[in-house]
Amino acid sequence: MKTYRINKYAERLAQGTGFAPELIYNISLVRFQGRNGRCIAAWTPGMKRPPRYVYKAHTPEEYDKAMERIRQEAERFRHHDEAVARSSEEFRRSLRVGDILYSSWGWEQTNIDFYQVIAIRGCTVRLRQLDPRITEDGYMCGTTVPIPDAFKGKAQSHRITKNYIRIDSCRTAWKWDGQPCRCSWYG
């Protein structure tokens, strides 16, 4: 599970108010007294200026309602992180030598690349690209399936990231479900 730190912008704001910044799961917040009432400024991870949430509470009920909204949002973030961690662990446990992965990528066209797992060691997997079989069913579009064990190119090592494998900056490989993938081409 991820661990979070207080956002640096929350720390800076807190220095000027005299109040200590707080961390509710991954939401950094600063409570302070404004001209017209109590205020809350809150940031989520990676947020810069301005804060993601800013609440001005004129009454104690408004203040409590704003804090409850922030707590609910933090709980949603926690559930999401837990779900990602579970699916990541399931993906790692289910990955086997011989499995086929696919990557869908492209600009103004849909390219599909297939890869076969040839070795797994810890968080590293060795893949080889497979030749596809393309069936054209329209103008410059169709479906494609891999030809198992019909390798092209050399084996490449990649790290298992969450529930996918990052091939390069524009390609991410996922487990193939056995169904033909839609593809298109230009020119």
N, C-alpha and C positions, 0 to 999 in steps of 0.2 A: 504494500500500500504506500502511496506517496506521502511524503511529509512536506508540510508547507511552512513558509516563514512569513513574517509580517512584511507587507509591501513597503518599499522604501518611501513612496509618496505619503503613505499613511504615517510613517515615522516622522517625516518632515512636518506634516501638518500637526502632529501631536506635540512636537517641540514648541510650536508657536502657541498652542492652547494651554499647555500645562497639564493635559490629561494624557494618560498612557494609552498607546494603541492596543487593541485587542485582536485576537485571532479566533474566529468561530469557524472551525474546520479549515476552510481555505479562504475565507473572506476576512480581509484585514479591515478593521473599522476603528474610527475615532469618534468618540462622543464628546461634545463640547457645548458650551453655552453660547448661543448667538444673541444678536440684538433682540430678536423677536421670540425667543424660546430656545429650547434644547434642540441640538442638531446632531445628525449622524451622517458621517461620510464613510463610504465603504468601497473597497476595491477587491476585485477577484484576481487570481494569479495572472501575471503578465500585463495587467492593466497599467496604463500610464495616466496622464491627466486627461480629462477630469475623472473623478471617481465614477464607478458604475452606478452607485446608489447615493442619493443625497436626500435626506429627509429633514424637514423642519417641523418640529412638534410644538404646537401651542398649548396642548393639554397633556396630562399624563397618559390619557387613553390613546392619543395619537402616537405618543412616544412608544408605548407598549406594542401598539399595532405595527409600527415600523420595525421594531426589534423582532417581532414574531415573523414578519416577512423575510427578514435577513436570516433568521434561524431556519425557516422552511427552505430557502434557497440553498443554504449550506447543506442541509439534509439531502436535497436533490443532487447536489454535487457529490456527496458521499456515496449515495446509491449508485450514481453513474460510475464513479471510480471503482466501486466494488464489482459492478457488472463487467467492466472492462477487464479487471484483474481475473475474474472467473473465466471469461471467454478466452483470455490470453492463456491461462493455465490449461484449459480444455484443448486449445489449439496445439499447444506444445505436447501434451500427452497423446493426442490423437494422430500427430504427424508420424508417418512411417516411411521407410525406404520403399520406393515404388509408387508412392502417392503422386498424383498429377496436380499441379497448380496452374492457374491461369492469371494473366494480366491483361486488363483492358485499358488502352490508352490511345491518345491521338488528338489531333486538332483538325476539325472539319472532316474527319473520318474516324472509324473505330477499328483500331488494330488490336488483335488478340494474339498474345504469345502464350505458349504452353511450356511448362517445365516439369521435369520428372525429378523426384528426390532420389539421389543416389547414395547419400550418406548423411548421418546426423551425429553430431558430437557436441553435447552440451547445448549451448544457444546458437550454434553454427550449423548451417545446413549446406550441403553441396548439391547444386542443381545443374541439370543439363537441359538445354532448350530442345524441344521436340518439333518435328515437322508437322504442320497442320494439314488436314484435308478440308478444303473449302468447297461448299456447294452453293453456286450462285442461284438465287431465287428472285432477283429483281435487278434493276439497273445499278450496277456497281455496288451491290450489297448481297449478303447471303448469310449462311451459317458456317461455322467451323468447328471441327473436333480434332483432338490430337491423335497422332499415330503413335501408340505406346512403343517405346524402345527404338524409335526412329530418330536418333539423336542428330543434332547439327551443332557445330561449334564445340568449344571446350567446356569442361565443368568449371563452375564458378562457386565460390563460397559466399554465403550471405548470412547475416544475423537474423534470428527470429525476433521480430518486434511486435509486441502485443499479439494480435490474432492475424498477423499477416507477415510477409517477408518483403522488405524493401529491395527491389532489384537495382534501381538507380533513381535519379531525381524525378523522373516522370512515370516510372512503372512500379507498381505494387502487386505482389502475387498473393492470391487467395486460393484456398482449396477449391478444386473443381468438383462440381456436383454431378458430373456425368452427362449433363444436358448440353446440346449444341449451343454455342455462343453466337450472338449476332455480330456481324462484322461488316465493314464497308471500306471502300477504297476510292481513291481519286486518281484519275488519269491512267 
